């Protein structure tokens, strides 16, 4: 078995965001109301008539679907003096609220103890900070703390769009200890790195055990003494085998206090074989463009450089660059053109049929690319966009069909130009130049706006300036527009008719069609009014079907596996969008961290999105791609399921609490089968091929390992993992 020590770099544990102490008091429920009133911060306010909410879940999940704006939580809690007595360091009280979407001001018994983000009325205006962890501290002698008595933690929350509330973690109160400054993560050189972020020394014992959960064996077990000076760090060398089921359990025990940090983490493992050195043509084999519109289409191919490209059958007005494989030009005549692409290098030559439709349909297959939001949030800049674009080329993603580079919220200037044109802020000095830079490299250029006066991040939206904005996008060379509902709530008001939800998207559609430019139109309005039933009416190529996704299994489960009812509404030119991908380094503009999904959950994530023919938009920092994430994003047999020209999303054919099976029809008559273990333990799952209607299908291939295998009667699948098969007669 090959050893892959570099995979340890993915082994990051966010210990500062979870309670470490046995006497922590967890905050479970709160009274809740929408609206805004400063009296609600006071401890003596009577909130008996308010609704009950579970803290740790968005309010959209608890009866307030579609609500955005101000809301308040009031958490009643007795703070026991035993906390103070049992604390070792006895420094301060910690109030941990996980995450708050999007802005919060938090009060204890009427005293404001912290604020994260900016409210609309603040001097700097609305500033979303939902990715930031909310953790507020008070000195133990602060009179705001009522020991052994009722306390009210009041949280004023403003949600500018998407989900709202206290979520993505379990809130608690406890005493801050020295160990709370200790962070443990994977470092360079296959090392487990301990970092002390406090200005006080910490010491203790680190014990770790690496086990194989499949074979039920211990790989190794070690103990090390650790002494860290203020702001110091230490690395401990580790090696792990590259195979499924390898986990590390560790426990750090602090000297003196005896407090422990402990966690169990699954190690990533690579299934995707390296691309061959001989030429291979990847990506979508079908493409659509409108007559008279500038066309840009890269023939995606892998193989040892240099590669040489030819495309036979191109219509008049189009040409291919023999060095880059980028097809450009303008086709005037409508029609379906059967092309043959040929790619060769010193090791060989390969050809593949391609189909070009010049007509009214765009996005014959789901879009594949990158979006800045899950990584950079509102801190996106020209430099960061170019860095990701260059990484898409340098790390080979473009050779596997990844094409779009999409700027999300945060690019807009505070004011429009004198003629009402939208202009970028100082982070983007030349939008037209950026578009040209991307196009020269065979990449496409995406932008973001809202039909409301403001975007979700508080920047200028397109309301009443739709044609001006469409003119700017066309001039800049934009190829993709994400149009996010956000502040249009304020325009719609209490009007909940279907036409009110359709109208703003129709207005922008008409503005975009004034130009002979193919701009993919992506509706982002979280699935309201069953957008999948009317998205095509406004010429959209995709539409969000859910609220925002997060990098947790709970979010993936709720969003990804809820799509089974929608498969009939998607197909070539119109796609259901369950949101962006949550693999790699994400952070939404705050501190980047590796996805909190386990490796098996990430295999499930990519498999499910490809089975569902979902748009694939990477959300991580591409410049920091590790080997495991690259393995997830460059498996051409898996990506081919998403890009299959039939465009038929998988149907869920079996669903129990322990397992699900999804089956996808493919253009060549074969089938893709995803078998998912929904349980938290390894399970040997029986595969009933007769019940699946595939009893006579003799040829079976594991899509992730790209190997032919005997048709399995059963398979051991890891927790929240998947077996992805390609079956043919």
C-alpha positions in Angstrom: 0.0 0.0 0.0 1.4 3.4 -1.0 1.9 5.9 1.9 0.7 9.4 1.3 2.0 11.6 4.2 1.1 14.9 2.4 -2.6 14.1 2.9 -2.2 15.1 6.5 -2.3 18.7 5.3 -6.1 18.2 5.1 -6.3 17.2 8.7 -7.5 20.4 10.4 -9.5 20.5 13.6 -11.5 23.6 14.6 -11.3 23.0 18.3 -11.8 26.7 19.3 -15.4 26.5 18.1 -16.6 23.8 20.4 -17.0 23.6 24.2 -14.0 21.9 25.8 -15.0 21.9 29.4 -17.2 19.3 31.2 -19.1 22.0 33.1 -20.2 24.0 30.1 -23.8 25.1 30.1 -25.5 24.5 26.7 -28.0 27.0 25.3 -30.8 25.0 23.7 -33.8 27.2 23.2 -34.8 30.8 23.0 -37.9 33.0 22.7 -37.9 34.6 19.2 -39.7 37.2 17.3 -39.2 39.1 14.0 -39.0 42.9 14.0 -36.8 45.3 15.9 -37.2 47.1 19.2 -34.4 48.3 21.6 -36.6 47.4 24.6 -36.1 43.7 23.8 -32.5 43.9 25.1 -33.7 44.6 28.6 -33.9 41.7 31.1 -37.3 42.7 32.5 -39.1 42.7 29.1 -42.0 40.2 29.0 -41.3 37.8 26.1 -43.9 35.2 27.2 -45.8 35.7 23.9 -42.8 35.1 21.7 -42.3 31.9 19.7 -39.9 29.2 20.8 -36.8 28.6 18.7 -34.1 26.0 18.8 -30.7 27.8 18.7 -28.3 26.2 16.4 -30.7 26.1 13.5 -31.8 28.8 11.1 -35.2 30.4 11.6 -36.1 29.4 8.0 -36.0 25.8 9.2 -38.4 26.6 12.1 -41.4 28.2 10.6 -40.1 31.5 9.2 -39.3 30.4 5.7 -38.7 33.4 3.4 -38.3 35.9 6.1 -35.3 38.3 6.0 -34.6 41.4 8.1 -34.4 42.0 11.9 -35.2 39.4 14.5 -34.4 39.0 18.2 -33.6 36.0 20.4 -33.9 36.0 24.2 -32.2 33.1 25.9 -33.1 32.7 29.6 -30.3 30.9 31.5 -29.2 30.4 35.1 -25.4 30.9 35.3 -24.3 28.6 38.2 -21.5 29.9 40.5 -20.1 26.4 40.2 -18.7 27.5 36.9 -16.5 30.0 38.7 -15.6 27.6 41.4 -14.6 24.8 39.0 -12.7 27.0 36.6 -8.9 26.5 36.7 -7.7 29.7 35.0 -10.6 31.9 36.4 -10.1 34.5 33.7 -13.4 35.3 32.1 -16.9 34.0 31.2 -17.3 32.9 27.6 -20.6 33.2 25.7 -20.3 31.2 22.5 -23.1 31.6 19.9 -21.6 29.6 17.0 -22.6 31.7 13.9 -25.2 34.4 13.4 -26.5 35.1 9.9 -25.7 37.9 9.1 -25.1 40.6 11.8 -25.6 40.5 15.6 -25.4 42.7 18.6 -25.5 40.6 21.8 -26.5 41.8 25.3 -26.3 40.2 28.7 -28.9 41.5 31.1 -29.2 44.7 29.1 -25.4 45.3 28.7 -24.1 45.1 25.2 -21.2 42.7 25.2 -20.3 42.5 21.6 -21.3 43.1 17.9 -20.1 41.4 14.8 -20.8 43.0 11.4 -22.6 46.2 10.5 -26.3 46.9 10.7 -27.9 49.0 7.9 -28.1 52.0 10.2 -24.5 51.9 11.2 -22.0 54.4 9.9 -20.4 51.9 7.5 -23.7 50.5 6.5 -24.7 46.8 6.3 -21.8 44.4 6.5 -22.5 40.7 6.6 -20.2 38.7 8.9 -22.1 35.4 9.1 -19.0 33.2 8.6 -17.4 34.7 11.7 -17.6 32.7 15.0 -19.5 34.6 17.7 -17.6 34.4 21.0 -18.0 37.1 23.6 -16.1 37.4 26.9 -16.8 39.1 30.2 -14.6 39.4 33.3 -15.8 37.2 36.1 -16.5 40.2 38.4 -18.6 42.0 35.7 -21.8 43.1 37.4 -23.8 42.1 34.3 -23.4 38.5 35.3 -26.1 37.3 37.7 -24.6 34.2 39.4 -27.1 31.5 40.4 -29.9 33.7 39.1 -31.9 34.2 35.9 -29.9 35.9 33.1 -31.1 37.0 29.7 -28.8 36.8 26.7 -30.5 38.9 24.0 -29.3 38.7 20.4 -30.3 41.3 17.9 -29.9 39.7 14.5 -30.2 41.2 11.0 -30.4 38.9 8.0 -29.8 40.5 4.7 -30.7 37.5 2.5 -30.4 33.8 2.4 -30.7 32.1 5.8 -31.0 33.8 9.1 -30.5 33.2 12.8 -28.1 31.5 15.3 -27.0 28.4 13.5 -24.1 26.1 12.4 -23.1 25.0 15.9 -24.2 24.5 19.5 -24.2 27.7 21.6 -22.9 27.4 25.2 -21.4 29.3 28.1 -18.4 28.3 30.1 -15.2 29.7 31.5 -12.3 30.5 29.3 -9.2 28.3 29.9 -5.7 28.2 28.6 -6.5 25.3 26.4 -9.0 27.4 24.5 -6.0 29.1 22.9 -4.7 25.8 21.6 -5.3 25.1 17.9 -4.4 21.7 16.4 -4.1 21.3 12.7 -2.3 19.5 9.9 0.9 21.3 8.9 3.5 21.0 6.1 5.6 18.0 5.9 3.0 15.5 7.3 3.1 17.1 10.8 0.4 17.5 13.4 0.9 21.1 14.4 -0.1 22.6 17.8 -0.3 26.4 18.0 -0.8 28.5 21.2 -2.7 31.6 20.3 -2.7 33.0 23.9 0.0 35.2 25.6 0.5 32.6 28.3 2.4 29.3 28.2 0.6 25.9 27.9 1.9 22.4 28.4 0.6 18.9 28.4 0.5 15.5 26.8 -0.6 14.6 23.3 -1.7 11.0 22.7 -2.8 9.9 19.3 -3.9 6.7 17.7 -4.2 6.0 14.0 -6.6 3.1 13.2 -8.0 1.3 10.2 -11.8 1.3 10.6 -12.3 -1.2 7.8 -9.8 -3.8 8.9 -10.3 -3.0 12.6 -6.6 -2.7 13.3 -4.4 -0.1 14.9 -1.9 1.4 12.5 0.2 3.2 15.2 -0.2 4.9 18.6 2.1 7.5 20.1 2.4 9.9 23.0 4.4 13.1 23.2 5.0 15.8 25.8 4.2 19.3 24.6 5.4 22.6 26.0 4.4 25.8 24.1 5.5 29.3 25.0 3.2 32.3 24.5 2.2 32.3 20.8 4.4 29.3 20.2 3.9 26.2 18.2 5.2 22.6 17.7 4.9 20.1 15.0 4.7 16.3 15.4 5.5 14.1 12.3 2.9 11.6 11.2 2.4 9.3 8.2 -0.9 7.8 7.1 -1.7 5.1 4.4 -3.8 6.2 1.4 -6.8 4.0 1.8 -10.4 4.2 3.0 -11.2 4.1 6.7 -8.0 5.6 8.2 -8.8 7.8 11.2 -6.9 9.5 13.9 -8.1 9.8 17.4 -6.1 12.2 19.6 -6.3 13.6 23.1 -4.4 16.6 24.5 -4.4 16.7 28.3 -3.3 20.1 29.8 -0.9 20.1 32.8 -2.4 21.4 36.0 -6.1 21.7 34.9 -6.3 18.3 33.4 -8.6 19.7 30.7 -8.6 17.8 27.5 -9.0 18.4 23.8 -10.0 15.3 21.9 -11.3 14.5 18.5 -11.5 11.8 15.9 -10.9 12.7 12.3 -11.1 10.7 9.1 -8.1 11.0 6.8 -8.7 11.7 3.1 -7.9 9.1 0.5 -7.5 9.4 -3.2 -9.5 7.2 -5.6 -9.1 9.1 -8.9 -6.2 7.7 -11.1 -3.8 10.1 -12.6 -4.7 11.2 -16.1 -2.7 9.4 -18.8 0.2 11.1 -20.6 -1.4 10.1 -23.9 -4.0 12.7 -25.1 -7.6 12.4 -23.8 -10.5 14.6 -24.6 -12.7 15.5 -21.6 -15.5 17.8 -20.7 -18.9 18.4 -22.4 -19.2 17.1 -25.9 -22.2 19.3 -26.8 -22.3 23.1 -26.8 -24.9 25.8 -27.6 -24.6 29.4 -28.8 -26.9 31.9 -30.3 -26.4 33.1 -33.9 -24.4 36.3 -34.1 -23.1 36.0 -30.5 -19.3 35.8 -29.8 -18.4 32.2 -29.1 -15.8 30.8 -26.7 -15.4 27.1 -26.3 -12.3 25.3 -25.0 -11.6 21.7 -26.1 -10.8 20.2 -22.7 -8.0 17.7 -23.0 -5.3 16.1 -20.8 -1.9 14.7 -21.8 1.7 15.5 -21.8 2.4 19.0 -23.2 2.6 20.2 -25.8 -0.8 19.3 -27.2 -1.9 20.1 -30.7 -5.6 20.6 -31.5 -7.7 20.3 -34.7 -11.5 20.6 -35.0 -13.1 19.5 -38.3 -16.6 20.7 -39.4 -16.6 24.1 -37.8 -19.2 26.4 -39.4 -18.2 29.6 -41.1 -17.0 32.3 -38.7 -15.4 30.0 -36.2 -11.8 28.8 -35.8 -9.8 26.8 -33.3 -6.3 27.7 -32.0 -4.1 24.8 -32.7 -2.0 25.4 -29.6 -4.6 26.1 -26.9 -7.7 24.3 -28.3 -9.9 27.4 -27.8 -12.6 27.8 -30.4 -13.6 31.5 -31.0 -15.5 33.6 -33.5 -19.1 34.2 -34.4 -21.4 31.8 -36.2 -24.3 33.4 -38.1 -26.2 30.5 -39.6 -28.5 28.4 -37.4 -28.1 24.7 -37.4 -26.6 21.6 -35.7 -23.0 21.0 -36.6 -21.3 17.7 -36.1 -17.6 18.3 -35.3 -14.6 16.0 -34.7 -12.0 17.2 -32.3 -8.5 15.7 -32.6 -5.8 16.1 -30.0 -2.3 14.8 -30.3 1.1 14.9 -28.6 4.4 13.0 -29.0 2.8 9.9 -27.3 -0.3 9.6 -29.5 -3.5 11.0 -31.0 -7.2 10.8 -30.0 -10.4 12.1 -31.5 -13.9 12.6 -30.2 -17.2 13.7 -31.8 -18.6 17.1 -30.7 -21.9 18.7 -31.4 -22.4 22.5 -31.8 -26.0 23.9 -31.8 -26.3 27.4 -33.2 -29.8 28.4 -32.1 -31.7 29.6 -29.0 -30.5 27.2 -26.3 -27.5 27.8 -24.1 -26.1 25.5 -21.4 -26.8 22.1 -23.0 -24.9 20.8 -20.1 -24.7 22.2 -16.5 -22.1 25.0 -16.1 -18.8 24.1 -14.6 -16.6 26.7 -13.0 -15.6 28.6 -9.8 -17.5 31.2 -7.7 -15.8 33.5 -5.2 -18.4 33.6 -2.5 -17.7 30.4 -0.4 -14.1 31.4 -0.3 -13.6 35.1 -0.3 -17.1 36.5 0.5 -17.2 40.3 0.3 -13.4 40.5 0.4 -13.1 39.3 -3.3 -10.7 41.3 -5.4 -9.3 41.4 -8.9 -6.1 39.9 -7.6 -7.9 37.0 -5.9 -10.0 36.3 -9.0 -7.0 36.2 -11.2 -5.2 34.0 -8.7 -8.1 31.5 -8.8 -8.3 31.7 -12.6 -4.6 31.0 -13.0 -4.8 28.1 -10.6 -7.7 26.7 -12.7 -5.2 26.6 -15.6 -2.0 25.7 -13.7 -3.6 22.8 -11.7 -5.2 21.4 -14.8 -8.9 22.0 -13.9 -9.6 23.7 -17.3 -8.3 20.5 -19.0 -11.1 18.6 -17.3 -13.9 21.0 -18.5 -13.9 23.7 -15.7 -14.6 27.0 -17.5 -16.4 29.8 -15.6 -14.7 32.3 -13.2 -17.6 34.0 -11.4 -17.3 37.1 -9.2 -19.9 37.0 -6.5 -21.0 39.9 -4.2 -18.6 42.7 -3.1 -17.4 44.1 -6.4 -19.7 47.1 -6.7 -18.8 50.8 -6.0 -20.9 52.7 -3.4 -22.4 55.0 -6.0 -23.2 54.8 -9.7 -21.6 57.0 -12.4 -23.3 60.2 -13.5 -25.1 58.4 -16.2 -26.4 55.7 -13.7 -24.0 53.1 -15.0 -22.8 50.6 -12.4 -19.1 50.9 -11.7 -16.7 48.6 -9.8 -15.0 49.5 -6.6 -11.3 50.1 -6.1 -10.7 46.3 -5.7 -11.6 45.9 -9.5 -9.7 48.7 -11.4 -10.6 47.3 -14.9 -13.6 45.0 -15.3 -13.4 45.0 -19.1 -9.7 44.2 -18.9 -10.4 41.4 -16.5 -12.9 39.9 -18.9 -10.5 40.1 -21.7 -7.7 38.6 -19.6 -10.0 35.6 -18.8 -11.2 35.2 -22.4 -7.6 35.1 -23.7 -7.0 32.1 -21.5 -10.2 30.3 -22.7 -12.1 31.0 -19.4 -15.5 32.6 -19.1 -16.4 35.6 -16.9 -19.2 35.7 -14.4 -20.7 38.6 -12.4 -23.3 39.0 -9.6 -26.1 41.4 -8.9 -29.6 41.7 -7.3 -33.0 42.8 -8.6 -33.3 44.8 -5.4 -31.7 48.2 -4.5 -29.0 46.4 -2.6 -27.2 43.0 -2.8 -27.1 40.6 0.1 -23.8 42.1 1.1 -25.2 45.6 1.1 -23.7 46.7 -2.2 -25.6 48.4 -5.1 -28.2 46.2 -6.8 -29.8 46.6 -10.2 -33.3 47.9 -9.2 -34.5 50.4 -11.8 -31.1 50.2 -13.6 -31.4 46.8 -15.2 -30.7 47.9 -18.8 -27.8 50.1 -17.7 -26.3 47.1 -15.9 -26.9 44.7 -18.8 -25.2 47.2 -21.1 -22.2 47.3 -18.7 -22.0 43.5 -18.5 -22.0 43.1 -22.3 -19.3 45.8 -22.6 -17.2 44.0 -20.0 -17.5 40.6 -21.8 -19.6 39.0 -19.1 -20.7 35.4 -19.8 -22.7 34.6 -16.7 -25.0 36.5 -14.3 -26.0 35.3 -10.9 -29.1 37.4 -10.0 -29.8 37.2 -6.2 -33.2 38.1 -4.7 -31.7 39.8 -1.6 -33.3 43.2 -0.9 -36.1 42.8 -3.4 -38.1 41.6 -0.4 -38.6 45.3 0.4 -40.0 46.0 -3.1 -42.3 43.0 -3.0 -43.6 43.9 0.5 -46.6 41.8 1.4 -47.4 40.9 -2.2 -46.9 37.2 -2.4 -48.4 36.6 -5.8 -46.4 34.5 -8.3 -46.1 37.4 -10.7 -44.4 39.5 -8.1 -41.7 36.8 -7.8 -41.3 36.4 -11.6 -41.3 40.1 -12.5 -37.8 41.2 -11.5 -36.3 38.3 -13.3 -38.2 39.0 -16.4 -37.1 42.6 -16.4 -33.4 41.6 -16.3 -34.0 38.9 -18.9 -35.3 41.5 -21.4 -32.4 43.7 -20.6 -29.9 40.9 -21.3 -31.5 40.0 -24.6 -30.9 43.5 -25.9 -27.4 42.4 -26.6 -25.9 39.8 -29.0 -24.0 38.2 -26.2 -24.6 34.8 -24.6 -24.9 35.4 -20.9 -25.9 32.4 -18.8 -28.7 33.6 -16.5 -28.7 32.0 -13.1 -31.6 32.8 -10.7 -30.7 32.9 -7.0 -33.9 33.1 -5.0 -33.7 30.0 -2.9 -36.5 28.1 -4.6 -39.3 30.5 -3.7 -42.6 30.0 -5.5 -41.3 26.7 -7.0 -38.9 28.5 -9.4 -38.2 25.2 -11.2 -41.7 25.5 -12.6 -41.3 29.0 -14.2 -37.5 29.6 -14.4 -37.6 28.8 -18.2 -40.2 31.5 -18.7 -37.6 34.1 -18.0 -35.0 32.5 -20.1 -32.9 31.3 -17.2 -30.5 28.5 -17.6 -30.4 27.5 -13.9 -32.1 28.4 -10.7 -31.3 27.8 -7.0 -33.7 25.4 -5.5 -32.7 25.8 -1.8 -31.3 28.2 0.8 -27.5 28.5 1.1 -25.4 25.4 1.7 -22.9 25.1 4.4 -19.9 22.7 4.8 -21.7 20.3 7.2 -23.3 16.9 6.7 -26.6 18.3 8.1 -26.7 21.0 5.3 -25.6 18.6 2.6 -28.3 16.1 3.8 -31.0 18.7 3.9 -30.2 20.3 0.5 -28.7 17.6 -1.6 -30.9 14.7 -0.8 -34.1 16.8 -1.0 -33.8 17.3 -4.8 -35.5 13.9 -5.6 -38.8 15.6 -6.4 -37.4 18.0 -9.0 -35.7 15.8 -11.6 -38.5 16.3 -14.2 -37.9 20.0 -14.3 -34.2 19.9 -15.4 -32.7 19.1 -18.8 -30.5 20.6 -21.5 -30.7 24.4 -21.2 -32.4 24.5 -17.8 -31.0 23.1 -14.6 -31.9 22.8 -10.9 -29.1 24.3 -8.8 -28.7 23.0 -5.2 -25.9 25.6 -4.6 -22.2 25.7 -4.8 -19.7 23.0 -3.9 -18.3 22.8 -0.3 -15.0 21.0 -0.8 -11.5 22.4 -0.3 -10.6 25.5 1.6 -13.7 27.6 2.3 -14.5 30.5 4.7 -16.9 33.0 3.1 -14.4 35.8 3.5 -13.4 35.1 7.0 -10.7 32.5 8.0 -10.4 29.8 5.4 -10.6 26.3 6.7 -10.8 22.8 5.0 -14.4 21.7 4.5 -15.9 20.2 7.6 -17.3 17.3 5.5 -15.5 14.1 6.1 -13.7 12.6 3.0 -16.5 10.2 2.5 -19.1 13.0 2.7 -17.1 14.9 0.1 -17.2 11.9 -2.3 -21.0 11.7 -1.6 -21.3 15.5 -2.3 -19.6 15.4 -5.7 -21.3 12.1 -6.7 -24.8 13.4 -5.8 -24.3 16.7 -7.7 -23.1 14.8 -10.8 -25.9 12.3 -10.6 -28.4 15.2 -10.4 -27.0 17.1 -13.4 -26.4 20.1 -11.1 -24.3 23.1 -12.0 -20.8 22.5 -10.6 -19.4 25.7 -9.1 -16.3 25.2 -7.0 -16.3 27.4 -3.9 -12.8 27.0 -2.5 -9.5 28.8 -2.9 -8.1 27.2 -6.0 -4.6 28.5 -5.3 -4.6 26.2 -2.2 -5.9 23.1 -3.8 -4.6 19.9 -2.1 -4.2 16.5 -3.7 -7.4 15.2 -2.2 -9.6 18.0 -3.5 -8.0 17.9 -6.9 -8.9 14.2 -6.9 -12.5 15.1 -6.3 -12.6 17.7 -9.1 -10.7 16.0 -11.9 -12.2 12.5 -12.2 -13.4 12.6 -15.8 -15.7 9.6 -15.5 -17.5 11.2 -12.6 -17.7 14.6 -14.3 -19.0 12.9 -17.4 -22.1 11.9 -15.6 -22.9 15.5 -14.9 -22.0 16.6 -18.4 -23.9 13.7 -20.1 -25.7 15.2 -23.2 -29.0 13.5 -22.4 -29.2 15.8 -19.4 -31.5 13.5 -17.4 -31.1 14.0 -13.6 -31.0 10.8 -11.5 -34.2 9.5 -9.9 -34.2 8.3 -6.4 -35.4 4.7 -6.5 -34.8 3.7 -2.9 -34.8 5.6 0.4 -34.6 4.4 3.9 -33.1 5.8 7.1 -29.9 3.8 6.4 -29.5 4.0 2.6 -30.5 5.6 -0.6 -30.1 4.5 -4.3 -30.3 7.0 -7.2 -30.2 5.9 -10.9 -29.4 8.2 -13.8 -30.1 7.5 -17.5 -27.2 8.3 -19.8 -27.2 9.2 -23.5 -25.6 6.0 -24.6 -28.3 3.9 -22.9 -26.2 3.0 -19.9 -27.0 3.9 -16.3 -25.2 5.5 -13.4 -26.1 4.2 -10.0 -25.3 5.9 -6.7 -25.6 3.8 -3.5 -25.4 6.0 -0.4 -24.9 5.0 3.2 -27.0 7.4 5.2 -25.9 5.9 8.5 -23.0 6.9 10.8 -21.3 3.5 10.8 -19.9 1.2 8.1 -22.7 -0.9 6.6 -22.7 -3.9 4.2 -25.5 -2.8 1.8 -27.2 -5.4 -0.3 -27.8 -4.3 -3.9 -31.0 -5.6 -5.4 -30.2 -5.4 -9.1 -33.6 -6.8 -10.1 -35.5 -4.2 -8.1 -33.4 -1.6 -9.8 -34.3 -2.9 -13.3 -30.7 -3.6 -14.0 -30.6 -7.4 -13.5 -29.4 -8.1 -17.1 -26.8 -5.3 -17.1 -23.6 -7.3 -16.9 -20.9 -4.7 -17.2 -20.1 -2.7 -14.1 -17.5 0.0 -13.5 -16.5 1.9 -10.4 -16.6 5.5 -11.6 -14.3 6.8 -8.9 -11.5 4.3 -9.3 -12.2 4.0 -13.1 -12.0 0.2 -12.9 -14.2 -2.6 -14.2 -15.5 -4.7 -11.4 -17.7 -7.8 -11.1 -21.3 -6.8 -10.5 -21.5 -6.6 -6.7 -24.4 -8.3 -4.8 -23.5 -6.2 -1.8 -20.8 -3.6 -0.7 -19.4 -2.3 2.5 -19.9 1.5 2.3 -18.4 4.0 4.8 -20.5 6.3 7.0 -22.2 9.0 4.8 -20.2 7.5 1.9 -21.1 6.3 -1.6 -20.5 3.6 -4.1 -20.8 5.2 -7.6 -21.2 2.7 -10.5 -21.5 2.9 -14.2 -23.6 0.1 -15.6 -24.1 -1.1 -19.2 -25.4 -4.1 -21.0 
